Amino acid sequence: MLAIGSQVETRTGRRIVTGHDAQGHSIIQSDTPPQRTESMGPHGPHLYEIWNTRETPARIDRRSGEPPEAKLTLAPPSGGTRIRVCDFEPDSVVGGVDPKAALEQFERIGGGHAFTGSGEPRHALMHRTESSDYGIVLEGEITLIVDEGETVVRAGDIVVQRGTNHAWANRSDATCRVAFVLIDGAFEDGLGST
């Protein structure tokens, strides 16, 4: 951990939430590490949940907190958004994953319906959510795999993921950290059935 003044910052960073006081002035409502984390198991990333909203436009009030959730969930709430940070260990560290173990990892975070890694996928962790996702690579590099191709994404690059089938492979020798903003979406033109 890194000490900054009287605050303590972990490697995950801080979650700083603003709000309003009784007079409507802006305040720092909280300043803590992410409150909810989950590992997808020995073959998956470590997830740090930052915040979610339940509607668009997002409710802006004086001092409410993050809408509660029973557990960490892969997709954004219906009509809402989600921001999370994911650490992807190198493939050489996590090793291979079989489709049954991958499905169990996705089911644990409510994403079994999104799993597409059975059969003959390009990668055992292939999945697809009905959302628009912005993936911002903060540290390291990672390979984005889609049905018909792949590309290496490095620190500073941003992926706009539009409800497509995909997986992430860290073929480097260092952990890759990606911030994801997920926005609930709706498939059109028969794309939900592909």
Steps between C-alpha positions, in 0.01 A plus 500: 500500500603856435429767762384838369453752780257338742343289223621154411504397136516132407618373165134498397475876540239696687129537435419866566128579500362852505161616625320804640444630851169630635568842345573349157876557517723234349682268742729198496252238618745211524863421423578127530642209304238318290257333739419191292755275331473156347743261339359299211717213619845373412446559126316829500555864580466669837212750494473820706148642493503879509139617451169427326192697405149358460354741248571752228504782560689413817343619825694787657397566858661636814665204671380160391760235446550249230184299428536171693565169330491154655820397321742609232330463160654488152253718307379849580157537665203523261485861382816584697878506498792337677867588540758243610872447485636158399846358554592232246796284605727366222375186328825332606396551864133402474554212257235348280132484582248240396150608389328346804719698744454814289121463508511457879702823527243692295207346692653613830465864390158462338641476149427140404264623228785706348745206478567382143824309562365149449529307175790623289554860610808703421557525880347313797387829663303631201189689609251760384290749694214716375686819580730766363828484692793740503824323594787733593836327540670658802810279529659229290367342185236244413370331185135556406368189322179516292340243269694618195828643623697638792709803590748595773376786718753699706496757781318811380293312239120494527275221368137574415337158543156500335326180613747278314621153588849535646767386745816646649841326496800638686792361302749736664706434813330765720153563641276715281253740663191613308221736611163411348191721477198283412177654371183293469406449135250331269582283198342601170478346150499141633843537662375346828458163331850478348 
